[in-house]
């Protein structure tokens, strides 16, 4: 914090907002709780509004508090960009890039991304959060993330997609699943088998609910979970089929423990792997370096996956 240009009062306020209590914020900062409380009270007096509702078990942001949190996050992002630009003027690529990525990226592209950035740009630090596409968009637009690596990003005027790769819509199955004997696999073929479904936070799931609502009418033979790991394990067992992308199961496809079947319906959902930034902010050099490295790794992972999983070109 000592090197930050953001006032200490705002820093402490943000820490209380993120931890949910003054005591927790004090422990995180290793200072007295009374010192943080004075800073928060001082902010409230200066602004003439309550920033928190003081609850029996913690602090809850008011509407004014939520507005101020968003402002602090934007300032912090701008500060990182300014510091990075100052270093760049000195010929040094130094600074931190905050990334928000998906659960499946944690075992596919992110380990390689961290290693490649460390090797080529050791002065660039990475902060990586994992969550859903909806959470990634929220983090980007609130200033908590500098770029997001996600699937099926929506078209928004406040978000700029700087890289995108189309992916076929399909399902994953065990290596000896009966569906692999079919020359073409359609949605109707897939749903005759038990389905492992991911949560509604994913676009694939929401698409299925709109286009194939009858699939959700009866729960028989269906498992729902927010765990991609569980979905892939169920598919590996041979008893379930799961709708997902090649990149979600890249490791298993490359190892041969799962196979990917693209669906041939004309109205099947177009998938994409995307990298985006906040449209209101310029693309700085550090973010560009990380985005270029991530896109190169995704393309490499997908090429390797298809080479190992498909002896002939993908349909």
N, C-alpha and C positions, 0 to 999 in steps of 0.2 A: 504493500500500500504506500510505502514511503516514497516510491518513485512515481506514483500516479498523480496526474493533474486533477483528478476528480476530488472535490472536497471530502475531508474525512467524514463529515456528518452524513453525506450521501452514501459513502461506502458502508458505514455502519447501518444506516437505514436499509440498504439493500441486503445486507447480511441478515438482519432481523427478518426481512421479508422472505428470504430463502430458507431460513432455519425454522421460522415459525415462533420464535420466542427470544426474548432479550438474553435469558440465561444461556441458551444454546449459542447465540451469536457471540456472547462474551467468552464462552469456552473456545469457540473457533478462533477468536482473535487473541485469546490469552490476555484479556484485560478485564477490569472490573465491570460488572453489569451496570453499576450506577453510572459509569462514564458513558456507556452506550445509551442508557435511558435518557441522560441529559441531552445528548446529541439529537435523539429522536424528538424529545419535547421541544428543543430549540427550533427544529425544522417546522414542527406543527405551529409554534407561536409565530414564526416568520411568515408562514403561508396563510395563517388564520384558518386552518382546517385540521380535522383529525386525519391522520394517515393510517392509523390502526384502530381497530376495535379491540380493547383489552379484554380477553376472554379468561375464564378460570384456568384454562390449560394452555394459554399461549396468546399470540397476537395474530389478528386477522386483518388483512389489508382492506381499507375502505376503497370506494371508487377513486377518490383522490390519490390514495396510496398506490393503486394499480397504475394510474396515469404517471405518477412520479417514477415508479419502477421501470416502466417502458422508456422513460426519458433517460434514466441512469444507464440502462443497457445500450441505448443508442449512443450516448456519450462515450461509454466504454469502448464500443466498437470503433467510433471515430478516433478515439485516442490511440488505439492499436494501429489504425491505419496511418495516423500522423507520425507516430514513432517509427513505423516501418519506412515511411517515405523519407524521414530525416536520415535514417541509416542508409537508405539507398542513395541519397545525395552524397554520402561519403564512400559509395562503392561497396557497401556491405549489405548482403541479403540477410537481414536479421529481424525477427519479430515472431509473433504467435498467430497462428491461423486456427480458428475454431470451426470444427467440422461437425455436422450432424449426419449420421448415416443409419443404415438399416441393420437389423439383427443379423441377417445373412452375411452382410459385409464383414462382420467381425471375424469370420473364419475363412473368408475368401480374399478380398482385396485389401483390407485394412492392415494386416500384418506386413504385407509387401509394401504398402504405401508408407508405413512408418519407417521401414528399413531403407527404402529408396530415398526418402527425404533426408534421413539422418546421414546417409552416405554422400549424397550430392550437395545437400544444403544443411550442414550441421548447426547453423545458427538459427534455423527456422524451427520453432517449437509448435507442436500440434496438441490441441485439446479436442478430444473426440467424445461425442455423446451418441447414444444409440436409442432409437425409438421408431415410431411409425412415420409414414409419409406426412400425415396431418401434424404430428408433433414437430417434424422437421421444418415444415412451412412456418409454423408458429414461432419456432426458435429463430428462423432466419429473419422474419419480419419484425421480431421484437429486439433484434440486435444481439441475441445470444449466440448466433452462428454466423460465420462469414460466408460459408458456402454449405450447400447440402448435397449429399449423394443419395439419391432415392429412386424408387420405382414409380412410374406413372404419375409424374408431377402434373397437376392441373394447369391449364392456361390461365395466367393471372397477369394483370397489367402492372402489379407491384412486385413481380418476380421475373427475373431474366434467366432463361435457360441458356447456358453457354456451351453445353454439349449434350447430345442425346443419341441413343442407339436403340433402334427398334428390336423388339424381341417377339418371337412367336408365342401365342397363347396355347397352353397345353397342360399336361398333367405328368406326374412322376409315378412310376410303378417299380416293383421289384424286377430283377433281371429275367425271371421266368414267368412273369405275369401273362395270362391268356391274351390280353389286349395286344401284346407284341406280335402275335401271329397275324393280325389284321393288316391289310395293305393300306387302309385309311381308317383313322379313328375319329369318330364323331362324338359329340357331347352325349347323345342318346346311348351310345355304346358304353361310355364311361360310367354313367349313373346307374347302370345295372349292377354295379359293384359297390360295396361299402365305401363311403367317402370320408376323408379326414379334411375338415374345413378349418381355415384360419379365421381369425376374429374379424369383426366388422370394421376395424380400423384400417383394413386393407381395401384398396380399390377393387381388387379381384372379387372379394367377397360381396361388396356392394353391387357390383355388376351382375353377379350371379343372382342376387336377390331380386334385381329388377327384371332381368331377361328370363330367368328360370325360377320364378317364385314357387312353382310347384315342388321344386327340390326341397323346400323348407317346410312344406305342408305336413309331412310325417317325419318324425325323428328316427324311424327304424333304419338301422345300418349306417348311422351317421355319427361322427364324433366332431365336436367343435372345441377349439383350443386357441389360446393366444401364443402358444409356444411353437415356433417353427421347428425346433429340435424334435418335439414330440411328433409333429406332422410327418417329418422325414423318417423317424423311427417306425411309425405306423405303416408308411408306404414300404419301407424296407422289409417289414414282416411278410409282405405278400398278401396281406388280408385287406389292405386299404389302397385306395387311389387318392391322390391329392392334387388339387389345382395350384400350380405355382409356376415360377419362371425358371429358366435354365440357370440363371445366376444364383437363385435361392438355393439350388442343390448342386452347385458347380463342383464342390469337393467330392460328393457322392457319385456324381455322374462321371467325373474323371477317374475315380477308383473303380467304377463298374458296379457299385452296390445299388445304384438306382439307374433307371432309364427314363428318358424324357420323350413324351409322345405329343407332338404338335397336333392340335385339332384342326380339322379341315373345313369347319363351317365358315361361310362367308361373313357371318355376323359375329364371329368370335372376337373377343376383346383384344384390340391391339395393345401390346405391352411395350414399355420402354424403360431403359436405364438412363437416368438424367442427372446432370449436375447443374445447379442454379445458384444465383446470387440475388441479393436485394436489388431491384431495378433502380432504386433511388440513389444507389452508391456506385462510384466508379470502380472498375475492376483493377485492384492494385496488383503490383508485381508478385507479391508473396502468394496471394490467393490464386493468381494465374498459374504460378509454378505448381501449387498443390493440385489444382484442377486438371492441369495437363498431365501430371503424373498419375492421378487417379483414373483419368479416362484411358490412358495408355495401358494401365494394369487391367482395367475391366475388359478392354478389347483382347488383351493377351490371355486372360483367364477364360473368356468365352471361346476364343479360338482353340485353346488347349482342350477345353471341355468337349467341344464338338469333334475335335480330331479323335479323342479317345472314346467318346460315347457313340459316334456315328461313323461306322466304316465307310459309308457312302454319304454324299451330301445330304444335309437336312431337307426334309420335304418342305 
